[in-house]
Amino acid sequence: MIKFEHYGLRGSDVRLSKDKPYAKVFREMYYFESLTG
């Protein structure tokens, strides 16, 4: 089993108001099972 984690900032094109953030922090996790052996 392989685990891959990815973190970062994702920008937003929509600027609704000054109270809304322009970017969001995201975290993605992927799990892969080995198909060999």
VMD Tcl script that draws the C-alpha trace (Angstrom):
set ca {
  {0.00 0.00 0.00}
  {1.32 3.43 -0.95}
  {0.02 6.62 0.64}
  {0.44 9.95 -1.13}
  {-0.42 13.23 0.62}
  {-0.64 16.59 -1.12}
  {-1.03 19.97 0.58}
  {-1.29 23.43 -0.90}
  {-3.26 26.57 -1.60}
  {-5.97 26.75 -4.21}
  {-6.79 30.24 -5.43}
  {-10.31 31.41 -6.07}
  {-11.27 33.52 -9.08}
  {-14.52 34.61 -7.46}
  {-14.24 37.71 -5.29}
  {-17.67 37.92 -3.73}
  {-16.90 40.33 -0.90}
  {-14.01 41.48 1.27}
  {-15.02 39.00 3.98}
  {-14.53 35.97 1.72}
  {-11.06 34.44 1.38}
  {-9.40 34.44 -2.04}
  {-7.65 31.12 -1.46}
  {-8.32 27.88 0.39}
  {-5.93 25.41 1.93}
  {-6.50 21.91 0.67}
  {-5.27 18.49 1.69}
  {-5.60 15.47 -0.54}
  {-4.74 11.88 0.32}
  {-4.47 9.05 -2.15}
  {-4.00 5.38 -1.37}
  {-2.63 2.95 -3.94}
  {-2.52 -0.80 -3.63}
  {0.37 -2.59 -5.22}
  {-0.75 -4.73 -8.15}
  {2.53 -6.64 -8.41}
  {3.40 -9.85 -6.67}
}
mol new
graphics top color blue
foreach p $ca { graphics top sphere $p radius 0.5 }
foreach p [lrange $ca 0 end-1] q [lrange $ca 1 end] { graphics top cylinder $p $q radius 0.2 }
display resetview
